Each structure stands twice: as structure tokens, then as C-alpha cells.
Amino acid sequence: AQLQSTDQVEGVREPIRGTVSVASNGCLRLLIDDGTAPWIVWPPGSELADNGGVIADGSRYYDGDALVGAGLLVELTDLPAGDDPDSYFSSFGGYCGADETGVVVFDAVAHAEA
């Protein structure tokens, strides 16, 4: 999932680091060191890549890739129309369990240095 523009979700952006994980249902999550695994909303302009990955900010990200980005952690209802069960974010996010795990919204991402 992705936003159309970075101003669609309000809040202070902070550095967020984690590892991309593909859930059994195909949803992409970010495994964070604190033990959480929020659903990922990628930066504007991102697109699906082959083999279950995502192309974001000119790089490909797959299961197991470490990344760092500027973003924020929010609830599903903080996304545009996130409280409308018929909306894109609510239906897709609900399928991905974001109503329980939360959401990480990225404005920009990069591969993390090892």
C-alpha cells in the first residue's frame, strides 16, 4: 500500500529501522527491534516488484531486507478514510491485520547498512 502524497497522514516523522517480512497472506510488515510488526505503507510512487517485493525510492525491497526510513507509526484509523470499512486503506489494512498491529507510514526508505 502507498499514500498519494506525504501530507496525507499528519505527524512528526522520525527515523524508523526494521526488516521487511512477508506474512503468510502476502502482506508486507516491518519487524522492529521492539517486537512489533506493523503493516507497511510505502512512500508515494512505490510499486509492486516481482517475487512479492516493492520498488520504493529507486530500490527493491524483499522479505528479509533491512531498511531505514523517515516515517511514523500510526493506527489504521489514522490513514485516509481508515475508519471507513469500504475504503482502500481500511479494507486492505484490515485484511493485513493492521487494525491489530498498527501501521508504519514511510515518506522515504533506503537499505540499511549492516
C-alpha positions as CSV (number, residue, x, y, z in Angstrom):
1,A,0.0,0.0,0.0
2,Q,1.1,3.6,-0.5
3,L,-0.1,7.1,0.1
4,Q,-0.6,9.5,-2.8
5,S,1.3,12.3,-1.0
6,T,3.3,12.5,2.2
7,D,0.9,15.1,3.7
8,Q,-2.0,12.6,3.9
9,V,-1.0,11.5,7.4
10,E,-0.1,14.1,9.9
11,G,2.6,13.7,12.5
12,V,6.3,14.1,13.2
13,R,8.5,11.9,11.0
14,E,11.3,10.0,12.8
15,P,13.9,7.5,11.7
16,I,12.5,4.0,11.7
17,R,14.5,0.9,11.2
18,G,13.5,-2.7,10.7
19,T,13.4,-5.7,8.5
20,V,10.8,-6.4,5.8
21,S,8.8,-9.5,6.4
22,V,6.2,-11.1,4.1
23,A,3.3,-12.5,6.1
24,S,1.6,-15.8,5.1
25,N,-1.2,-13.8,3.5
26,G,1.3,-11.8,1.3
27,C,1.1,-8.6,3.3
28,L,4.4,-6.7,4.0
29,R,5.3,-5.9,7.6
30,L,8.2,-4.2,9.2
31,L,9.8,-6.3,12.0
32,I,11.1,-3.7,14.5
33,D,13.5,-4.4,17.3
34,D,10.9,-3.6,20.0
35,G,9.0,-6.8,18.8
36,T,6.2,-5.0,16.9
37,A,5.5,-5.8,13.2
38,P,3.3,-3.0,11.7
39,W,1.9,-3.2,8.2
40,I,4.0,-1.1,5.8
41,V,2.6,1.9,3.8
42,W,5.3,2.7,1.3
43,P,6.4,6.2,0.1
44,P,4.4,7.8,-2.7
45,G,5.4,6.5,-6.1
46,S,6.2,3.0,-4.9
47,E,5.1,0.0,-6.9
48,L,5.0,-3.8,-6.6
49,A,8.1,-5.7,-7.8
50,D,8.4,-9.2,-9.0
51,N,8.5,-12.1,-6.4
52,G,6.5,-10.3,-3.7
53,G,8.7,-7.2,-3.3
54,V,8.3,-3.5,-3.6
55,I,10.2,-0.8,-5.6
56,A,10.4,2.3,-3.4
57,D,12.7,5.3,-3.8
58,G,14.5,3.6,-6.7
59,S,15.4,0.4,-4.8
60,R,13.8,-3.0,-4.5
61,Y,12.8,-4.4,-1.1
62,Y,12.1,-8.1,-0.4
63,D,11.5,-10.4,2.5
64,G,14.4,-10.2,4.9
65,D,15.8,-6.8,3.7
66,A,16.9,-4.4,6.4
67,L,15.7,-0.8,5.8
68,V,15.7,2.6,7.4
69,G,13.3,5.4,6.6
70,A,11.7,8.6,7.6
71,G,8.2,7.9,8.8
72,L,5.8,7.4,11.7
73,L,3.9,4.7,13.5
74,V,0.1,5.2,13.4
75,E,-3.2,3.3,13.8
76,L,-5.1,2.1,10.8
77,T,-7.8,4.7,11.5
78,D,-5.2,7.5,11.1
79,L,-4.9,6.7,7.4
80,P,-7.1,8.4,4.8
81,A,-10.7,7.0,5.4
82,G,-9.1,4.4,7.6
83,D,-12.2,4.1,9.6
84,D,-14.5,3.5,6.5
85,P,-14.7,-0.3,6.0
86,D,-15.2,0.2,2.3
87,S,-12.1,2.4,1.8
88,Y,-8.8,1.2,0.2
89,F,-6.8,1.5,3.4
90,S,-9.4,0.1,5.8
91,S,-10.2,-3.0,3.6
92,F,-6.6,-3.7,2.6
93,G,-5.2,-2.8,6.0
94,G,-7.9,-4.9,7.7
95,Y,-7.0,-7.9,5.6
96,C,-3.4,-7.4,6.6
97,G,-4.2,-7.2,10.3
98,A,-3.2,-3.6,10.6
99,D,-6.1,-2.9,12.9
100,E,-4.2,-5.1,15.4
101,T,-0.6,-4.5,14.5
102,G,-0.6,-0.8,13.6
103,V,0.9,0.8,10.6
104,V,4.3,2.3,9.7
105,V,3.9,5.1,7.1
106,F,7.2,5.9,5.3
107,D,7.9,9.1,3.4
108,A,11.3,7.8,2.3
109,V,13.2,4.5,2.6
110,A,16.7,3.2,2.0
111,H,18.5,-0.1,2.5
112,A,20.0,-0.1,6.0
113,E,23.8,-0.6,6.4
114,A,24.7,-3.8,8.0
